Amino acid sequence: MTENRLEILAPEQSEMLKQATISEQRNAAKAACKFAIERTSWSHPILEEGLEALEKGQCDDVSLQNKLQSLVDRLDEIQWDLQEKMGEGNIELSDYLAAFHTARAVNSLYFALDADPFVAASEAIYEAHAATDDLVTLKQKILEVFKAPTVI
C-alpha cells in the first residue's frame, strides 16, 4: 500500500486503517467527516446531500462528488482571498481560520465518499484534522469505530 498523508500525521491510525475491514474504514471516514462538519457548524444543501449519501453508503455518485469538489474549490478560493487580506492586515486571523476550517471539513466529506474505502478513511481523517486542529479528539472518534480502548 502506498504512503498516505495520514501516515505522516498519525501513523498508528494509518496502520489501523490498513488492517481494518471495509466496513470499519467506511465508518472511520464517516466519523471523521461528521466530526469536522459538526465542529465548523456550517451547512449547505450539497453538504446535506453528501452526508445523506454517506449514511446510505452511496460512495459511487460521481455527480455528487463533482458538486462537492466544486464547493471545496469555491471555499478554497474564499479562504485564499481571506489569507491575502489577513496578510495585508484587513481581517483577523479568526476570520481566515473559520474559512479554512470550513473548506477542510467539506473536503473531508468529499474524501469520505471516495470509492476506495482506505483512501476515503485516511484522507477524510487527514482533512478532519485540518478542519478541527484537534487530533486528540479525532483519534478518540476513530478508536470508537474500532471499539478500542481510548489510549492516546
KEVEXRO-988933 format. One record per residue: x, y negated, z negated of N, C-alpha, C in turn; residue in three letters; residue number from 1. Coordinates in Angstrom, 2 decimals. Each point is the difference from the previous one (the first is absolute). Example, Ala and Ser with C-alpha at 12.3 -4.5 7.8 and 13.67 -1.06 7.14 Angstrom:
// residues 2
((13.19, 5.69, -7.80), (-0.89, -1.19, 0.00), (0.90, -1.20, 0.00), 'ala', 1) ((-0.35, -1.05, 0.72), (0.82, -1.19, -0.06), (-0.77, -1.09, -0.73), 'ser', 2) 
//
This chain:
// residues 152
((0.85, 1.17, 0.00), (-0.85, -1.17, 0.00), (0.90, -1.24, 0.00), 'met', 1) ((-0.37, -1.01, 0.75), (0.81, -1.19, 0.12), (-0.14, -0.89, -1.24), 'thr', 2) ((0.99, -0.88, -0.17), (-0.03, -0.94, -1.11), (-1.16, -0.97, 0.19), 'glu', 3) ((-0.56, -0.42, -1.10), (-1.11, -0.95, 0.05), (0.29, -1.13, -0.99), 'asn', 4) ((-0.75, -1.08, 0.12), (0.23, -1.16, -0.87), (-0.26, 0.33, -1.47), 'arg', 5) ((-0.94, 0.88, -0.28), (-0.30, 0.37, -1.38), (1.19, 0.71, -0.63), 'leu', 6) ((0.74, 0.75, 0.79), (1.16, 0.73, -0.51), (1.01, -0.95, -0.63), 'glu', 7) ((0.10, -1.21, 0.52), (0.92, -0.99, -0.53), (-0.58, -0.62, -1.27), 'ile', 8) ((-1.28, -0.31, 0.01), (-0.67, -0.66, -1.12), (-0.23, 0.95, -1.18), 'leu', 9) ((-0.51, 1.18, 0.28), (-0.38, 0.95, -1.05), (0.28, 1.42, 0.49), 'ala', 10) ((1.26, 0.41, -0.05), (0.37, 1.31, 0.56), (-0.76, 1.18, -0.60), 'pro', 11) ((-0.33, -0.08, -1.30), (-0.71, 1.12, -0.63), (-1.42, 0.13, 0.54), 'glu', 12) ((-0.67, -1.12, 0.29), (-1.34, 0.06, 0.58), (0.07, 0.48, 1.45), 'gln', 13) ((1.02, -0.41, 0.70), (0.17, 0.46, 1.38), (0.18, 1.52, 0.03), 'ser', 14) ((0.83, 0.50, -0.88), (0.22, 1.45, -0.06), (-1.27, 0.73, -0.40), 'glu', 15) ((-0.75, -0.56, -0.94), (-1.26, 0.60, -0.42), (-0.96, 0.10, 1.19), 'met', 16) ((-0.05, -1.06, 0.80), (-0.88, 0.00, 1.17), (0.43, 1.02, 1.04), 'leu', 17) ((1.30, 0.18, 0.15), (0.50, 0.99, 0.97), (-0.45, 1.41, -0.37), 'lys', 18) ((-0.11, 0.25, -1.30), (-0.40, 1.32, -0.49), (-1.52, 0.15, -0.14), 'gln', 19) ((-0.72, -1.09, 0.16), (-1.44, -0.02, -0.26), (-0.81, 0.64, 1.12), 'ala', 20) ((-1.21, 0.36, -0.35), (-0.94, 0.48, 1.01), (-0.51, -1.19, 0.80), 'thr', 21) ((-0.62, 0.26, 1.12), (-0.59, -1.07, 0.81), (-1.04, -0.76, -0.82), 'ile', 22) ((-0.80, 0.72, -0.75), (-1.03, -0.63, -0.83), (0.63, -0.93, -1.04), 'ser', 23) ((1.06, 0.45, -0.65), (0.69, -0.84, -0.99), (0.61, -1.24, 0.67), 'glu', 24) ((0.57, 0.18, 1.18), (0.56, -1.14, 0.73), (-1.09, -1.01, 0.33), 'gln', 25) ((-1.12, 0.48, 0.49), (-1.12, -0.89, 0.34), (-0.52, -0.73, -1.25), 'arg', 26) ((-0.11, 0.73, -1.10), (-0.48, -0.61, -1.24), (0.99, -1.03, -0.54), 'asn', 27) ((1.28, 0.26, 0.16), (1.02, -0.97, -0.43), (-0.10, -1.27, 0.84), 'ala', 28) ((-0.19, 0.15, 1.30), (-0.14, -1.16, 0.89), (-1.23, -0.81, -0.40), 'ala', 29) ((-1.09, 0.70, -0.28), (-1.24, -0.67, -0.39), (0.18, -0.74, -1.32), 'lys', 30) ((0.62, 0.64, -0.98), (0.20, -0.62, -1.30), (0.88, -1.25, 0.12), 'ala', 31) ((1.02, 0.09, 0.81), (0.93, -1.13, 0.15), (-0.68, -1.20, 0.64), 'ala', 32) ((-0.68, 0.22, 1.11), (-0.58, -1.16, 0.69), (-1.17, -0.58, -0.79), 'cys', 33) ((-0.77, 0.85, -0.68), (-1.10, -0.53, -0.82), (0.55, -0.84, -1.16), 'lys', 34) ((1.08, 0.45, -0.59), (0.66, -0.76, -1.07), (0.42, -1.37, 0.52), 'phe', 35) ((0.63, -0.02, 1.17), (0.47, -1.27, 0.57), (-1.16, -0.93, 0.33), 'ala', 36) ((-1.04, 0.53, 0.59), (-1.14, -0.82, 0.40), (-0.72, -0.55, -1.24), 'ile', 37) ((-0.16, 0.83, -1.01), (-0.64, -0.46, -1.24), (0.81, -1.12, -0.64), 'glu', 38) ((1.32, 0.11, 0.03), (0.86, -1.01, -0.61), (-0.09, -1.35, 0.73), 'arg', 39) ((-0.20, 0.04, 1.31), (-0.05, -1.26, 0.74), (-1.38, -0.64, -0.06), 'thr', 40) ((-1.01, 0.77, -0.35), (-1.38, -0.51, -0.08), (-0.43, -0.70, 1.28), 'ser', 41) ((0.39, 0.52, 1.13), (-0.33, -0.59, 1.29), (-0.96, 0.93, 0.72), 'trp', 42) ((-0.95, -0.56, 0.71), (-0.94, 0.84, 0.75), (-0.14, -0.51, 1.42), 'ser', 43) ((-0.35, 0.91, 0.86), (-0.18, -0.30, 1.43), (-0.77, 1.19, 0.58), 'his', 44) ((-0.89, -0.24, 0.97), (-0.77, 1.11, 0.57), (0.88, 1.14, 0.56), 'pro', 45) ((1.11, -0.32, 0.61), (0.87, 1.05, 0.55), (0.64, 0.79, -1.13), 'ile', 46) ((0.30, -0.68, -1.09), (0.54, 0.68, -1.17), (-1.02, 0.99, -0.55), 'leu', 47) ((-1.24, -0.44, -0.10), (-1.08, 0.88, -0.48), (-0.18, 1.21, 0.93), 'glu', 48) ((0.07, -0.25, 1.30), (-0.12, 1.08, 0.99), (1.14, 1.00, -0.16), 'glu', 49) ((1.19, -0.51, -0.23), (1.16, 0.87, -0.19), (-0.10, 0.83, -1.27), 'gly', 50) ((-0.44, -0.62, -1.08), (-0.16, 0.73, -1.26), (-1.06, 1.09, 0.13), 'leu', 51) ((-1.07, -0.30, 0.72), (-1.05, 1.00, 0.21), (0.54, 1.18, 0.82), 'glu', 52) ((0.75, -0.29, 1.04), (0.60, 1.07, 0.81), (0.96, 0.84, -0.83), 'ala', 53) ((0.77, -0.66, -0.86), (0.94, 0.70, -0.87), (-0.74, 0.94, -0.94), 'leu', 54) ((-1.09, -0.48, -0.58), (-0.81, 0.83, -0.91), (-0.56, 1.23, 0.72), 'glu', 55) ((-0.35, -0.16, 1.28), (-0.57, 1.10, 0.78), (1.08, 0.88, 0.61), 'lys', 56) ((1.27, -0.37, -0.17), (1.08, 0.78, 0.58), (0.14, -0.15, 1.50), 'gly', 57) ((-0.49, -1.10, 0.53), (0.05, -0.25, 1.44), (1.29, -0.76, 0.35), 'gln', 58) ((1.04, 0.75, 0.25), (1.31, -0.60, 0.24), (0.39, 0.08, 1.47), 'cys', 59) ((-0.98, 0.02, 0.86), (0.29, 0.13, 1.43), (-0.71, -1.06, 0.84), 'asp', 60) ((-0.46, -1.07, -0.64), (-0.72, -1.05, 0.69), (0.99, -1.06, 0.49), 'asp', 61) ((0.44, 0.14, 1.23), (0.99, -0.90, 0.58), (-0.54, -1.42, 0.08), 'val', 62) ((-1.27, -0.15, 0.31), (-0.62, -1.32, 0.07), (0.08, -0.71, -1.35), 'ser', 63) ((-0.30, 0.71, -1.07), (0.08, -0.58, -1.34), (1.44, -0.36, -0.34), 'leu', 64) ((0.93, 0.88, 0.32), (1.40, -0.31, -0.28), (0.45, -1.24, 0.79), 'gln', 65) ((-0.46, -0.13, 1.22), (0.34, -1.19, 0.79), (-0.56, -1.26, -0.65), 'asn', 66) ((-1.23, 0.08, -0.52), (-0.59, -1.14, -0.68), (0.79, -0.36, -1.26), 'lys', 67) ((0.38, 1.02, -0.75), (0.79, -0.25, -1.21), (1.36, -0.60, 0.35), 'leu', 68) ((0.63, 0.52, 1.05), (1.30, -0.53, 0.41), (-0.13, -1.46, 0.43), 'gln', 69) ((-1.06, -0.31, 0.70), (-0.24, -1.38, 0.41), (-0.20, -0.91, -1.21), 'ser', 70) ((-0.72, 0.50, -1.00), (-0.21, -0.76, -1.23), (1.33, -0.20, -0.74), 'leu', 71) ((0.80, 1.04, -0.09), (1.32, -0.11, -0.64), (0.85, -1.04, 0.75), 'val', 72) ((-0.03, 0.05, 1.32), (0.77, -0.97, 0.79), (-0.44, -1.43, -0.30), 'asp', 73) ((-1.31, -0.23, -0.09), (-0.50, -1.34, -0.32), (0.41, -0.42, -1.41), 'arg', 74) ((-0.11, 0.92, -0.94), (0.38, -0.31, -1.38), (1.51, -0.26, -0.11), 'leu', 75) ((0.78, 0.75, 0.76), (1.45, -0.24, 0.01), (0.32, -1.38, 0.55), 'asp', 76) ((-0.68, -0.40, 1.05), (0.21, -1.34, 0.56), (-0.31, -1.07, -1.05), 'glu', 77) ((-1.08, 0.18, -0.73), (-0.38, -0.95, -1.05), (1.08, -0.07, -1.07), 'ile', 78) ((0.46, 1.17, -0.47), (0.99, -0.03, -1.06), (1.35, -0.53, 0.48), 'gln', 79) ((0.35, 0.23, 1.27), (1.24, -0.58, 0.52), (-0.11, -1.53, 0.08), 'trp', 80) ((-1.17, -0.49, 0.43), (-0.23, -1.44, 0.03), (0.10, -0.59, -1.41), 'asp', 81) ((-0.59, 0.68, -0.96), (0.06, -0.47, -1.38), (1.43, 0.06, -0.55), 'leu', 82) ((0.75, 1.00, 0.41), (1.40, 0.09, -0.43), (0.79, -1.21, 0.51), 'gln', 83) ((-0.25, -0.36, 1.24), (0.67, -1.17, 0.57), (-0.40, -1.27, -0.76), 'glu', 84) ((-1.30, -0.15, -0.27), (-0.48, -1.18, -0.75), (0.57, -0.02, -1.41), 'lys', 85) ((0.15, 1.18, -0.60), (0.58, 0.08, -1.33), (1.46, -0.47, 0.05), 'met', 86) ((0.71, 0.43, 1.03), (1.39, -0.41, 0.17), (0.14, -1.51, 0.17), 'gly', 87) ((-1.03, -0.62, 0.55), (-0.01, -1.45, 0.19), (-0.50, -0.72, -1.25), 'glu', 88) ((-0.42, 0.78, -1.00), (-0.50, -0.60, -1.24), (-1.44, -0.44, 0.06), 'gly', 89) ((-0.77, 0.49, 0.97), (-1.39, -0.43, 0.18), (-1.03, 0.86, -0.72), 'asn', 90) ((0.39, 1.18, -0.42), (-0.92, 0.88, -0.76), (0.77, 0.69, -1.11), 'ile', 91) ((-0.74, 0.57, -0.92), (0.59, 0.72, -1.13), (0.34, 1.45, 0.39), 'glu', 92) ((0.95, 0.56, -0.70), (0.37, 1.40, 0.20), (-1.20, 0.91, -0.17), 'leu', 93) ((-0.87, -0.29, -0.96), (-1.17, 0.86, -0.25), (-0.93, 0.08, 1.20), 'ser', 94) ((-0.12, -1.08, 0.77), (-0.84, 0.02, 1.20), (0.59, 0.93, 1.05), 'asp', 95) ((1.29, -0.09, 0.19), (0.68, 0.89, 0.95), (-0.13, 1.45, -0.45), 'tyr', 96) ((0.28, 0.25, -1.27), (-0.03, 1.39, -0.50), (-1.39, 0.62, 0.12), 'leu', 97) ((-1.03, -0.78, -0.22), (-1.37, 0.53, 0.15), (-0.23, 0.46, 1.44), 'ala', 98) ((0.45, -0.79, 0.97), (-0.16, 0.38, 1.40), (0.86, 1.21, 0.35), 'ala', 99) ((1.22, 0.04, -0.51), (0.89, 1.13, 0.24), (-0.61, 1.28, -0.57), 'phe', 100) ((-0.46, -0.06, -1.24), (-0.57, 1.18, -0.65), (-1.25, 0.50, 0.73), 'his', 101) ((-0.82, -0.92, 0.47), (-1.20, 0.40, 0.75), (0.38, 0.73, 1.29), 'thr', 102) ((0.96, -0.55, 0.73), (0.44, 0.64, 1.25), (0.55, 1.39, -0.27), 'ala', 103) ((0.76, 0.15, -1.07), (0.58, 1.31, -0.31), (-1.08, 0.99, -0.46), 'arg', 104) ((-1.01, -0.48, -0.72), (-1.09, 0.89, -0.43), (-0.78, 0.53, 1.20), 'ala', 105) ((-0.28, -0.87, 0.96), (-0.71, 0.44, 1.21), (0.90, 0.96, 0.79), 'val', 106) ((1.29, -0.27, 0.03), (0.91, 0.90, 0.70), (0.06, 1.37, -0.70), 'asn', 107) ((-0.15, 0.01, -1.30), (-0.05, 1.26, -0.74), (-1.20, 0.83, 0.47), 'ser', 108) ((-1.14, -0.64, 0.18), (-1.18, 0.71, 0.52), (0.24, 0.48, 1.42), 'leu', 109) ((0.60, -0.86, 0.82), (0.32, 0.39, 1.38), (0.81, 1.30, -0.01), 'tyr', 110) ((1.05, 0.04, -0.82), (0.84, 1.19, -0.04), (-0.73, 1.19, -0.62), 'phe', 111) ((-0.86, -0.24, -0.98), (-0.73, 1.11, -0.63), (-0.85, 0.76, 1.01), 'ala', 112) ((-0.36, -0.65, 1.09), (-0.81, 0.63, 1.04), (0.84, 0.62, 1.11), 'leu', 113) ((1.31, 0.08, -0.18), (0.87, 0.61, 1.01), (-0.36, 1.48, 0.16), 'asp', 114) ((0.12, 0.48, 1.22), (-0.35, 1.40, 0.29), (0.92, 0.98, -0.73), 'ala', 115) ((1.24, -0.39, -0.24), (0.96, 0.86, -0.71), (-0.17, -0.24, -1.50), 'asp', 116) ((-0.41, 1.00, -0.77), (-0.28, -0.22, -1.42), (1.22, -0.42, -0.82), 'pro', 117) ((1.19, 0.47, 0.36), (1.20, -0.43, -0.73), (0.31, -1.46, 0.28), 'phe', 118) ((-0.07, -0.40, 1.26), (0.22, -1.41, 0.37), (-1.06, -0.85, -0.69), 'val', 119) ((-1.24, 0.46, 0.03), (-1.09, -0.74, -0.64), (0.32, -0.26, -1.47), 'ala', 120) ((0.40, 1.02, -0.71), (0.27, -0.14, -1.43), (1.24, -0.83, -0.27), 'ala', 121) ((1.11, 0.34, 0.62), (1.25, -0.70, -0.31), (-0.06, -1.47, 0.38), 'ser', 122) ((-0.56, -0.32, 1.14), (-0.07, -1.40, 0.43), (-1.08, -0.78, -0.75), 'glu', 123) ((-1.11, 0.64, -0.32), (-1.04, -0.68, -0.79), (0.53, -0.34, -1.38), 'ala', 124) ((0.75, 0.90, -0.59), (0.58, -0.25, -1.32), (1.04, -1.12, 0.08), 'ile', 125) ((0.85, 0.05, 1.01), (1.02, -1.04, 0.16), (-0.66, -1.38, 0.13), 'tyr', 126) ((-1.02, -0.10, 0.84), (-0.67, -1.28, 0.22), (-0.80, -0.41, -1.24), 'glu', 127) ((-0.56, 0.95, -0.72), (-0.72, -0.31, -1.23), (0.94, -0.61, -1.03), 'ala', 128) ((1.21, 0.50, -0.04), (0.98, -0.61, -0.91), (0.29, -1.44, 0.41), 'his', 129) ((0.18, -0.25, 1.29), (0.24, -1.36, 0.47), (-1.19, -0.91, -0.32), 'ala', 130) ((-1.20, 0.57, 0.04), (-1.21, -0.77, -0.25), (-0.19, -0.34, -1.47), 'ala', 131) ((0.50, 0.85, -0.88), (-0.28, -0.16, -1.43), (1.23, -0.36, -0.82), 'thr', 132) ((1.16, 0.38, 0.47), (1.25, -0.20, -0.74), (-0.08, 0.68, -1.37), 'asp', 133) ((-0.71, 1.13, -0.04), (-0.21, 0.73, -1.25), (0.25, 1.49, 0.23), 'asp', 134) ((1.27, 0.34, 0.09), (0.37, 1.38, 0.31), (-0.38, 0.96, -1.13), 'leu', 135) ((0.07, -0.46, -1.24), (-0.31, 0.88, -1.13), (-1.45, 0.48, 0.07), 'val', 136) ((-0.93, -0.93, 0.15), (-1.42, 0.38, 0.07), (-0.29, 0.80, 1.26), 'thr', 137) ((0.62, -0.38, 1.11), (-0.19, 0.74, 1.24), (0.46, 1.45, -0.14), 'leu', 138) ((1.15, 0.20, -0.61), (0.48, 1.37, -0.23), (-1.00, 0.78, -0.86), 'lys', 139) ((-0.56, -0.66, -1.01), (-0.99, 0.68, -0.85), (-1.22, 0.41, 0.81), 'gln', 140) ((-0.45, -0.88, 0.88), (-1.15, 0.31, 0.86), (0.30, 1.22, 0.88), 'lys', 141) ((1.21, 0.06, 0.53), (0.38, 1.13, 0.86), (0.12, 1.27, -0.82), 'ile', 142) ((0.60, -0.09, -1.17), (0.11, 1.19, -0.85), (-1.36, 0.55, -0.39), 'leu', 143) ((-0.99, -0.88, -0.17), (-1.36, 0.45, -0.32), (-0.56, 0.88, 1.11), 'glu', 144) ((0.38, -0.29, 1.24), (-0.46, 0.80, 1.14), (0.50, 1.44, -0.15), 'val', 145) ((1.20, 0.13, -0.52), (0.61, 1.32, -0.14), (-0.28, 0.62, -1.37), 'phe', 146) ((-0.76, -0.74, -0.83), (-0.32, 0.47, -1.35), (1.26, 0.34, -0.78), 'lys', 147) ((1.04, -0.80, 0.26), (1.27, 0.19, -0.68), (0.05, -0.89, -1.24), 'ala', 148) ((0.85, 0.35, -0.95), (0.15, -0.89, -1.17), (0.53, -1.36, 0.45), 'pro', 149) ((-0.40, -1.03, -0.69), (0.36, -1.36, 0.37), (1.37, -0.32, -0.58), 'thr', 150) ((1.04, 0.35, 0.72), (1.36, -0.26, -0.42), (0.64, -0.91, 1.04), 'val', 151) ((0.49, -1.12, -0.46), (0.63, -0.97, 0.91), (1.49, -0.03, -0.26), 'ile', 152) 
//
